[in-house]
């Protein structure tokens, strides 16, 4: 009979196409199932290596159980690292599928399984009892009977015929006579015992092989001769180091012996027993039940401890009664399981059923079986794996419940890509009946699934057992984009998907909107921006009626600046819209969009057939209006897109407005006859007027782009930098004057006063603008006056000192009261004149503004210091102070001179010897007012009016001293104000208003 094809176990979790031919393939996905097939006695193991870690685990598991069975690793792409690791793990061969420069996988497997096939083939040829033992030890043959034949011829013919028959015997064979002497030895026997025929014939077996005496060979041979019955036995020959299977056929004239070397088989049996021992060791700690039984289940060869955990019954019980496992199966499932038991021997058994344990609890079990065959393909045993799937069933039940609530489309596939479930949403999107599709293969049922990217994503998810998320476009018949989430498991794939076509369209529109932004910001003016906005809304959103109205600050109206041509009212001549009136006016005033689903008949655009509209503000620049002839044409998505457009448009309009303003500014500066310049943030000239360039001795073009250090030395440049930094730090002031010196092209220099203003945009520093005034003549006058003032004050002071000295001598030297009073008057007048000189000095310093520094001055402390330094003349005055401790002003130490003069003036001009003076202060917004009240006669009107500028200075109208001037100009130097009014005490109230400075707490 022909030998069966080699049996190959294929470990292939991915169900790849391996192209194995002329072999019986058992395909498995788990390492445990692979080991089970090896235990069943396969001829070869093929491991598919797409998942390298799983492949190495399978090879290691097989090698730990069987060291001889060939193991072939195969991949579809070369992988040297994996091949090296697999070799170390025990792989026999490595084959890359599809290569033209080497043998195919089928060829490699065939080569590895050929020795076993040949053994099977040889054992099936001429192996019947007639060829091995001719008729109970006698060779029967026919001799032709002729008249010419003689007894010698008959004997020779008989011997030749006997030799021809014996030569056809494949086993080793020899014959002995009744004296145990060799009468025949065939070549096979000679090869096994390494002897010579002539040496053995006629020699006693016990003499030729003395080591056989006393062994099983002698015992069995003698028993056969004694009983005249055939004996068959196996025995080990120490001299030959081999096991033999022996059949001895006795006769009255001797013994015919056929024997064969079964060392390999015995070794294989030992190895099988060792494998079974390892198999038991391997399965002892598994959570799954592993069992091995006879084909008809009349004997259980092995069951691991997991049986006790799952069935709740002892292993001894199933060893005693192999069918007792059926007693634990739920009554509703038992008959079905019994009916499928015959399928175990065919490898078709895969059942799920419930097991009711003795404690009453129920477990769900999945039971699978794998037949074990001998070399001829006959099933000899069955190996099975039963696993507890209770938790899996529970989760599946929960999932099915959840599936009914899932709004996304969902379907599940088994490990062969067959549909196992579709929820209604999936069936709806795929246009199928769920019940009809279940059981069909995804790739066969839907042509759109046979897409390289789609299929690759699914197969990657299964191969790597990794969650895969991707978006895919399905052309026909769905014509939609889908977001797909694939969740793999060992048993299949769960797929969630949703239609994201609208989202993709929105994203594409958003991208186009963002691409429109550069065009918006490239516009030179606001009207160009409005035109781009209308064009974008028309092309991107498909709106037919679009207009942009910009805000006119002078009339406080919204004026139409750009519109589509599809609606007559938007093409020109439309009246302005008053802010706050109508839909557009209200949207602009409130700063919030207005969506009207059904326009009122009297609406401005309703009269032209538009039924619904959106009015979206462009920040404080205007309003975008979109109309439609259909009612309710706009939803939240439309509004979001339009708001995205208006956000960019508003920023572009603001930028365009700044550019227009800057352009006008530059145009104005170009026509200015004064000396004006502009510097960028790096202190380089960006604008220079012709008079300024001419004064410096340069051409305007030569200065543009140059650094300011070309005309300013390092000292003045540092002062200017500090000046700008103080302006930047000041939250209120944006401009302030600064004196310095400029250098001309020919090396001269001249003094200037520059009014510096900050140039900013988007709250960032962009540079400075300076208005320059040549103060050469003023500086000359100041120097002349300074020299004259110093000489005059110096001489006056010296002369007055002499006068006061003589007045003191005269007063003490004369006795005449009249002369004494005259001398005293002379001394007092000289003293007042000297004080007037000091006031003039302070006044000069005050008028030189650049020397007046300002800082944060706590007012209460300043008043306290003034009172501590009070002269003796204040001793009899009642000075009241009402100044809160937390008041801080922006001023300097010369404020103390101001307060001292005001208090001294009140004391000096009092009506009586004990005047009352009150100093008070209060905060009012960003200012602090300091009031000095007295009960004296008050400051004469003509002196107050001269100081405040209400009366011109003449020879007849001027102040009697410089004190009031010093107070006025010092307050003015601190950017303060001074007022005079009637005091509640009866005299004069002098009120000073100064800038309030923040406290440390603020």
Rosetta blueprint (number, residue, H / E / L):
1 X L
2 X L
3 X L
4 X L
5 X L
6 X L
7 X E
8 X E
9 X E
10 X E
11 X E
12 X L
13 X L
14 X L
15 X L
16 X L
17 X L
18 X L
19 X L
20 X L
21 X L
22 X L
23 X L
24 X E
25 X E
26 X E
27 X E
28 X E
29 X L
30 X L
31 X H
32 X H
33 X H
34 X H
35 X H
36 X H
37 X H
38 X H
39 X H
40 X H
41 X L
42 X L
43 X L
44 X E
45 X E
46 X E
47 X E
48 X E
49 X L
50 X L
51 X L
52 X H
53 X H
54 X H
55 X H
56 X H
57 X H
58 X H
59 X H
60 X H
61 X H
62 X H
63 X H
64 X H
65 X H
66 X L
67 X L
68 X L
69 X L
70 X E
71 X E
72 X E
73 X E
74 X E
75 X E
76 X L
77 X L
78 X L
79 X L
80 X H
81 X H
82 X H
83 X H
84 X H
85 X H
86 X H
87 X H
88 X H
89 X H
90 X L
91 X L
92 X L
93 X E
94 X E
95 X E
96 X E
97 X L
98 X L
99 X L
100 X L
101 X L
102 X L
103 X L
104 X L
105 X H
106 X H
107 X H
108 X H
109 X H
110 X H
111 X H
112 X H
113 X H
114 X H
115 X H
116 X H
117 X H
118 X H
119 X H
120 X H
121 X H
122 X H
123 X H
124 X L
125 X L
126 X L
127 X L
128 X L
129 X H
130 X H
131 X H
132 X H
133 X L
134 X L
135 X L
136 X L
137 X L
138 X L
139 X L
140 X L
141 X L
142 X L
143 X L
144 X L
145 X L
146 X L
147 X L
148 X L
149 X L
150 X L
151 X H
152 X H
153 X H
154 X H
155 X H
156 X H
157 X H
158 X H
159 X H
160 X H
161 X H
162 X H
163 X H
164 X H
165 X H
166 X H
167 X H
168 X L
169 X L
170 X L
171 X L
172 X E
173 X E
174 X E
175 X E
176 X E
177 X E
178 X L
179 X L
180 X L
181 X E
182 X E
183 X E
184 X E
185 X E
186 X L
187 X H
188 X H
189 X H
190 X H
191 X H
192 X H
193 X H
194 X L
195 X L
196 X L
197 X H
198 X H
199 X H
200 X H
201 X E
202 X L
203 X L
204 X E
205 X H
206 X H
207 X H
208 X H
209 X L
210 X H
211 X H
212 X H
213 X L
214 X L
215 X L
216 X H
217 X H
218 X H
219 X H
220 X H
221 X H
222 X H
223 X H
224 X H
225 X H
226 X H
227 X H
228 X L
229 X L
230 X L
231 X E
232 X E
233 X E
234 X E
235 X E
236 X E
237 X E
238 X L
239 X L
240 X L
241 X L
242 X E
243 X E
244 X E
245 X E
246 X E
247 X E
248 X E
249 X E
250 X E
251 X E
252 X L
253 X L
254 X E
255 X E
256 X E
257 X E
258 X E
259 X E
260 X E
261 X E
262 X L
263 X H
264 X H
265 X H
266 X H
267 X H
268 X H
269 X H
270 X H
271 X H
272 X H
273 X H
274 X H
275 X H
276 X H
277 X H
278 X H
279 X H
280 X H
281 X H
282 X H
283 X H
284 X L
285 X L
286 X L
287 X L
288 X L
289 X E
290 X E
291 X E
292 X E
293 X E
294 X E
295 X L
296 X L
297 X L
298 X L
299 X L
300 X E
301 X E
302 X E
303 X E
304 X L
305 X L
306 X H
307 X H
308 X H
309 X H
310 X H
311 X H
312 X L
313 X L
314 X L
315 X H
316 X H
317 X H
318 X H
319 X H
320 X H
321 X L
322 X H
323 X H
324 X H
325 X H
326 X H
327 X H
328 X H
329 X E
330 X L
331 X H
332 X H
333 X H
334 X H
335 X H
336 X H
337 X H
338 X H
339 X H
340 X H
341 X H
342 X H
343 X H
344 X H
345 X H
346 X H
347 X L
348 X L
349 X L
350 X E
351 X E
352 X E
353 X E
354 X E
355 X E
356 X E
357 X L
358 X L
359 X L
360 X L
361 X L
362 X E
363 X E
364 X E
365 X E
366 X E
367 X E
368 X E
369 X E
370 X E
371 X E
372 X E
373 X E
374 X L
375 X L
376 X L
377 X L
378 X L
379 X E
380 X E
381 X E
382 X E
383 X E
384 X E
385 X E
386 X E
387 X E
388 X E
389 X L
390 X H
391 X H
392 X H
393 X H
394 X H
395 X H
396 X H
397 X H
398 X H
399 X H
400 X H
401 X H
402 X H
403 X H
404 X L
405 X L
406 X L
407 X L
408 X L
409 X E
410 X E
411 X E
412 X E
413 X E
414 X E
415 X L
416 X L
417 X L
418 X E
419 X E
420 X E
421 X E
422 X E
423 X L
424 X H
425 X H
426 X H
427 X H
428 X H
429 X H
430 X H
431 X L
432 X L
433 X L
434 X H
435 X H
436 X H
437 X H
438 X L
439 X L
440 X L
441 X E
442 X H
443 X H
444 X H
445 X H
446 X L
447 X H
448 X H
449 X H
450 X L
451 X L
452 X H
453 X H
454 X H
455 X H
456 X H
457 X H
458 X H
459 X H
460 X H
461 X H
462 X H
463 X H
464 X H
465 X L
466 X L
467 X L
468 X E
469 X E
470 X E
471 X E
472 X E
473 X E
474 X E
475 X L
476 X L
477 X L
478 X L
479 X L
480 X E
481 X E
482 X E
483 X E
484 X E
485 X E
486 X E
487 X E
488 X E
489 X E
490 X L
491 X L
492 X E
493 X E
494 X E
495 X E
496 X E
497 X E
498 X E
499 X E
500 X L
501 X H
502 X H
503 X H
504 X H
505 X H
506 X H
507 X H
508 X H
509 X H
510 X H
511 X H
512 X H
513 X H
514 X H
515 X H
516 X H
517 X H
518 X H
519 X H
520 X H
521 X H
522 X L
523 X L
524 X L
525 X L
526 X H
527 X H
528 X H
529 X H
530 X H
531 X H
532 X H
533 X H
534 X H
535 X H
536 X H
537 X H
538 X H
539 X H
540 X H
541 X H
542 X L
543 X L
544 X L
545 X E
546 X E
547 X E
548 X E
549 X E
550 X E
551 X E
552 X E
553 X L
554 X L
555 X L
556 X L
557 X E
558 X E
559 X E
560 X E
561 X E
562 X E
563 X E
564 X L
565 X L
566 X L
567 X L
568 X H
569 X H
570 X H
571 X L
572 X L
573 X L
574 X L
575 X L
576 X L
577 X E
578 X E
579 X L
580 X L
581 X L
582 X H
583 X H
584 X H
585 X H
586 X H
587 X H
588 X H
589 X H
590 X H
591 X L
592 X L
593 X L
594 X E
595 X E
596 X E
597 X L
598 X L
599 X L
600 X L
601 X L
602 X L
603 X L
604 X L
605 X L
606 X H
607 X H
608 X H
609 X L
610 X L
611 X L
612 X E
613 X E
614 X E
615 X E
616 X E
617 X E
618 X L
619 X L
620 X L
621 X L
622 X E
623 X E
624 X E
625 X E
626 X E
627 X E
628 X E
629 X L
630 X L
631 X L
632 X L
633 X L
634 X L
635 X L
636 X H
637 X H
638 X H
639 X H
640 X H
641 X H
642 X H
643 X H
644 X H
645 X H
646 X H
647 X H
648 X H
649 X H
650 X H
651 X H
652 X H
653 X H
654 X H
655 X H
656 X H
657 X H
658 X H
659 X H
660 X H
661 X H
662 X H
663 X H
664 X H
665 X H
666 X H
667 X H
668 X H
669 X H
670 X H
671 X H
672 X L
673 X L
674 X L
675 X E
676 X E
677 X E
678 X E
679 X E
680 X E
681 X L
682 X L
683 X L
684 X E
685 X E
686 X E
687 X E
688 X E
689 X L
690 X H
691 X H
692 X H
693 X H
694 X H
695 X H
696 X H
697 X L
698 X L
699 X L
700 X H
701 X H
702 X H
703 X H
704 X L
705 X L
706 X L
707 X E
708 X H
709 X H
710 X H
711 X L
712 X L
713 X L
714 X H
715 X H
716 X H
717 X H
718 X H
719 X H
720 X H
721 X H
722 X H
723 X H
724 X H
725 X H
726 X H
727 X H
728 X H
729 X H
730 X L
731 X L
732 X L
733 X L
734 X L
735 X E
736 X E
737 X E
738 X E
739 X E
740 X E
741 X E
742 X E
743 X E
744 X L
745 X L
746 X L
747 X L
748 X L
749 X E
750 X E
751 X E
752 X E
753 X E
754 X E
755 X E
756 X E
757 X E
758 X E
759 X E
760 X E
761 X E
762 X L
763 X L
764 X E
765 X E
766 X E
767 X E
768 X E
769 X E
770 X E
771 X E
772 X E
773 X E
774 X E
775 X L
776 X H
777 X H
778 X H
779 X H
780 X H
781 X H
782 X H
783 X H
784 X H
785 X H
786 X H
787 X H
788 X H
789 X H
790 X H
791 X H
792 X H
793 X H
794 X H
795 X H
796 X H
797 X H
798 X H
799 X H
800 X H
801 X H
802 X H
803 X H
804 X H
805 X H
806 X H
807 X H
808 X H
809 X H
810 X H
811 X H
812 X H
813 X H
814 X L
815 X L
816 X L
817 X H
818 X H
819 X H
820 X H
821 X H
822 X H
823 X H
824 X H
825 X H
826 X H
827 X H
828 X H
829 X H
830 X H
831 X H
832 X H
833 X H
834 X H
835 X H
836 X H
837 X H
838 X H
839 X H
840 X H
841 X H
842 X H
843 X H
844 X H
845 X H
846 X H
847 X H
848 X L
849 X H
850 X H
851 X H
852 X L
853 X L
854 X L
855 X E
856 X E
857 X E
858 X E
859 X H
860 X H
861 X H
862 X H
863 X H
864 X H
865 X H
866 X H
867 X H
868 X H
869 X L
870 X L
871 X L
872 X H
873 X H
874 X H
875 X L
876 X L
877 X L
878 X E
879 X E
880 X E
881 X E
882 X E
883 X L
884 X L
885 X L
886 X L
887 X L
888 X E
889 X E
890 X E
891 X E
892 X L
893 X L
894 X L
895 X H
896 X H
897 X H
898 X H
899 X H
900 X H
901 X H
902 X H
903 X H
904 X H
905 X H
906 X H
907 X H
908 X H
909 X L
910 X L
911 X L
912 X L
913 X L
914 X L
915 X L
916 X E
917 X E
918 X E
919 X E
920 X E
921 X E
922 X E
923 X E
924 X E
925 X L
926 X L
927 X E
928 X E
929 X E
930 X E
931 X E
932 X E
933 X E
934 X E
935 X L
936 X L
937 X L
938 X L
939 X L
940 X L
941 X H
942 X H
943 X H
944 X H
945 X H
946 X H
947 X H
948 X H
949 X L
950 X L
951 X L
952 X L
953 X L
954 X L
955 X L
956 X L
957 X L
958 X L
959 X L
960 X L
961 X L
962 X L
963 X H
964 X H
965 X H
966 X H
967 X H
968 X H
969 X H
970 X H
971 X H
972 X H
973 X H
974 X L
975 X L
976 X L
977 X E
978 X E
979 X E
980 X E
981 X E
982 X E
983 X L
984 X L
985 X L
986 X L
987 X L
988 X E
989 X E
990 X E
991 X E
992 X E
993 X E
994 X E
995 X E
996 X E
997 X L
998 X L
999 X L
1000 X L
1001 X L
1002 X L
